[in-house]
Each structure stands twice: as C-alpha cells, then as structure tokens.
Amino acid sequence: CAADCQQAVCTALATFFSSTYNSTNTALRSWRNKQGWDKLQSQTCAQILAAPTANGLPAYCGWYGITCCFGGPAPPLMLWGPPGQNCTLLNSVVEINLQVNGLNGSVTDTVFQQSITQLHACGMARLTLSGNALSGSLSEFWGNLANLTNLNLGTTYMAPFQVQSEG
C-alpha cells in the first residue's frame, strides 16, 4: 500500500470515525477507547501519515482496534494479517475490531457506507462492530463486499434483515 493507498485508507478511517463518533451527546459516551483515532480530531491524514512511527508502519496501524497487513521474514516476503490469515496489500487495514466501544451511528448512512466500501477496496476482510449503538438495517450493500470474510454486527440496535421479493 503506497502513499496514495495509505492516504485513501486514512481518509476512509477518518470518515468512519466521524460517522460513528458523537461528541455532542455525552450520554452516549461515544468511543470509549479512541487511542490513535483521536488524532483525527486535530490533524489531517497528511499530517498523521507524515509523522514517523517506531515500527515504520503507517500510524493508523497502531490505532485501537486496527490490524494491518505487515511483512514477515524475507526471503520471500510473506504478508501477515490477523492470526491464521494471509493478506495481499502491505500496510493496509485488514481488520477493524471495535466491539463494545461506544460507537453510534447508522449502518445505512451514506457516509458510513462509503468509508466501509473504501476500506474494503483497500483490503479490509474482517469487521467487528458488535455491542455498539448502531442503528439502521442490513441491506444488499453488505452483500456487495465480496472479500469481507467476517462481519459481526451483533447486539446493536439494527432492524433485522428482510429479504424483499421482486414481483
């Protein structure tokens, strides 16, 4: 994942954060752990990505709930993601796991879906958002994410998925 890819990933993460973070409603206690993500409140993605990290990975790879694809021992270069899974795009986000973290928003929101689409296009294969205050309903949108191998939206406020018959 070169610089333009990292910029796209960071921008998608920023969009995801803004669509699930409600700072005005203190009763919701939005984002219990926003370690790393909080940089998005005061810095641009260009600033975040320009700052060097100790491990050489993009800064977002160290944010709470993020698992990135990273290189293993060479030769040959092996790419590793979450345990037991290989990934294809070095430095891409392969998993987001933010279960029970105080996220709130709607899974049917266009901005939310655009961020998920971009992250999926950049290699995200696993998404766990269970136990958050997410609303909306499951739609065909989720079925279009062909490379998403694991989706966990359990224990949210979403309406059950209903198949609409054509007729």
C-alpha positions in Angstrom: 0.0 0.0 0.0 1.9 3.0 -1.3 1.5 6.6 -0.2 -1.7 7.2 -2.2 -3.2 4.0 -0.8 -2.3 4.9 2.7 -3.9 8.3 2.2 -7.1 6.6 0.9 -7.1 4.3 4.0 -6.5 7.1 6.4 -9.3 9.2 4.8 -11.7 6.3 4.9 -10.8 5.8 8.6 -11.4 9.5 9.3 -14.8 9.3 7.6 -15.7 6.1 9.5 -14.7 7.8 12.8 -16.7 10.9 12.1 -19.8 8.9 11.1 -19.7 6.9 14.4 -18.5 9.5 16.9 -21.0 11.8 18.5 -19.1 14.2 20.7 -22.2 16.3 21.4 -24.2 13.6 23.2 -22.3 12.8 26.4 -25.0 10.3 27.4 -23.8 8.0 24.6 -20.2 8.1 25.8 -19.0 7.9 22.3 -15.9 5.9 21.6 -14.7 4.6 24.9 -11.2 3.8 23.5 -10.2 6.1 20.7 -6.4 5.7 21.1 -4.9 6.9 17.9 -8.2 7.7 16.4 -8.3 10.9 18.5 -5.5 12.3 16.2 -8.2 12.7 13.5 -9.8 15.4 15.7 -6.8 17.7 15.4 -4.7 16.6 12.4 -5.2 15.9 8.7 -4.3 12.5 7.3 -1.4 14.1 5.5 0.0 15.2 8.9 -0.7 11.9 10.5 1.0 9.9 7.8 4.0 12.2 7.6 4.9 11.6 11.2 7.4 8.8 11.5 6.5 5.7 13.6 8.8 3.4 15.5 7.9 0.4 13.5 7.8 2.0 10.1 4.1 1.2 9.6 1.5 3.8 8.9 0.3 5.5 12.1 -3.2 4.0 11.7 -1.7 0.5 12.1 -1.2 1.3 15.8 -4.7 2.6 16.5 -7.1 0.8 18.8 -8.9 -2.0 17.0 -6.9 -1.9 13.8 -5.0 -4.8 12.4 -2.8 -4.1 9.4 -1.1 -6.3 6.9 2.6 -6.4 7.6 5.6 -8.1 6.0 7.2 -11.2 7.5 10.7 -12.5 7.2 12.3 -12.4 3.8 13.1 -14.0 1.5 10.4 -14.5 0.3 8.3 -11.6 1.7 5.3 -13.1 3.4 2.3 -10.9 4.3 0.5 -11.5 7.5 -2.7 -10.1 8.9 -4.8 -11.4 11.7 -3.8 -14.8 13.1 -4.2 -17.5 10.6 -4.8 -15.2 7.7 -2.6 -14.0 4.9 -3.3 -10.7 3.3 -2.4 -9.2 0.0 -1.7 -5.5 0.4 1.2 -4.4 2.7 0.3 -1.7 5.2 -3.4 -2.0 4.5 -6.1 -2.4 7.2 -7.3 -6.0 7.1 -9.3 -6.0 10.3 -11.3 -3.5 12.4 -12.5 -4.8 15.7 -14.3 -2.1 17.8 -16.7 -4.2 19.7 -18.4 -2.7 22.7 -16.6 0.6 22.2 -19.4 3.1 22.3 -19.7 3.8 18.6 -23.0 5.3 17.5 -24.5 6.0 14.1 -26.4 4.3 11.3 -25.1 1.5 9.1 -27.4 2.8 6.4 -25.8 6.2 6.4 -24.2 7.0 3.0 -21.0 8.4 4.6 -20.6 5.3 6.8 -21.1 3.0 3.8 -18.6 5.0 1.7 -16.0 4.6 4.4 -16.6 0.8 4.6 -16.5 0.5 0.8 -13.2 2.3 0.6 -11.7 0.2 3.4 -12.9 -3.0 1.8 -11.4 -1.9 -1.6 -8.1 -1.4 0.2 -8.1 -4.9 1.7 -10.3 -4.9 4.8 -11.6 -8.5 5.3 -12.9 -8.5 8.9 -15.2 -6.0 10.6 -16.5 -6.4 14.2 -18.7 -3.7 15.5 -20.9 -5.7 17.9 -22.1 -4.2 21.1 -22.3 -0.6 19.8 -25.2 1.8 19.4 -25.5 1.3 15.7 -28.9 1.6 14.0 -30.3 1.0 10.6 -30.9 -2.3 8.8 -28.8 -4.7 6.8 -29.2 -4.3 3.1 -27.7 -5.5 -0.1 -24.8 -3.2 0.5 -23.2 -5.7 2.8 -23.5 -8.5 0.2 -21.5 -6.4 -2.3 -18.4 -6.6 0.0 -17.3 -9.8 -1.6 -13.9 -10.0 0.2 -15.4 -9.4 3.6 -14.9 -12.8 5.3 -16.2 -11.9 8.7 -18.8 -9.3 9.7 -20.1 -9.1 13.3 -22.8 -6.5 13.9 -24.5 -8.5 16.8 -26.0 -6.8 19.8 -26.7 -3.5 18.1 -30.0 -1.6 17.6 -30.4 -2.6 14.0 -33.6 -3.9 12.4 -33.4 -7.5 11.3 -32.5 -8.1 7.7 -35.5 -8.6 5.5 -35.3 -10.0 2.0 -37.5 -8.2 -0.4 -39.1 -10.3 -3.0 -39.2 -9.0 -6.5 -42.5 -9.4 -8.0 
